[in-house]
């Protein structure tokens, strides 16, 4: 069964911001990020339940899942019936001072 995937306005803004930032450093890397995100969208349409539950303490337990792509980005999403809602795209790199 195929799922419909929706990207929230906030998640879209987060993604565009990440691509713009990366493009300032490397256009090819920004294209890889874009292409991998497109691949994630296709995978979510096929089977969103293959991804781990997101265990962030600020989120309701068992409601959100995550998919990591392009080595350091995370999409946080929920599934309701046949619909996937992507709520955030997060750059998970850690600062060197942390």
N, C-alpha and C positions, 0 to 999 in steps of 0.2 A: 504494500500500500504506500503510495506517495504522499508525502506531507507537503503542505504549503508553508513557505518560509517568509516571515516578515521581519524586516530590520527596523527597529525603532529609530525615530529621528535622532535621538541622543546617540545611539550606537553608530549611526551613519556619520554623524558629526565627529565622533571619536575616531572612526576609521579614516575619514578624509584627513583629519589632523595628523594622524600617524603616517599616512602616505605622504603628505606634504613635507613633514619633518624629514622622513627618510629620503625623499627625492632631493632635498638640499644637499645630502651627503652622497647619494648614489642613485641615479635613475634606474639602473638595472635592478638594484635591491628593492626599490619601490614597485617595480613591475612584478617582481617575484612575490612580494606581499599581496599585491592586487590579485595575481593569478591564484595564489594559494587560498585566498579568501573565497574566490569564485568556486574553487574546488570544494571548500568546506560547505558552501551553500548547497552544492549538488549532493554531498554526502548526507547533510541534514535532511534533505528531501527524501532520501532513500531509507535512512534508519537513524533518527536522532538518539535513540536509546542505547546506542553502542558507546556513548561517551559517559565519562564519570560524572557523578553528582558533585556539585560545587559545595564545599564544606565551609564556606566563609561564615564566620560567626554573626555577621550582620544580616544574613539572608535567611529566610525561612528554611528549615531543615527539609531536605528531600524534594524541594520544588525546582531548584535550578540545577542545570548541568553545565559543563564546560568542555570546550574543544580548544586545544592548543595548536597553533599553526605558525608557519614561518619561524619556528624555533623559539620565539619570544612573545608572541601575541596570544591572547586568550579571548574567545567569544563566550559570553555567559548567556545562556538561553533557557527558556522554559518550554514545555510541551503541553498543549491542551488539545485533547482529541486528535485531529489530523493537522494541527497547526503548530508550527515552531515560531516562537517569538524571541528574536535576538535582542537583548536589552543592553548589552555593553560589549565594547571591544577594548581590551586593556593591554597596554604595553607593559610586560612583566619584567623588563630589565631592572636589575638592582643597581643602585648607584654605588660607586666604588667606596664611598665613605660609610656605607651601611654595613 
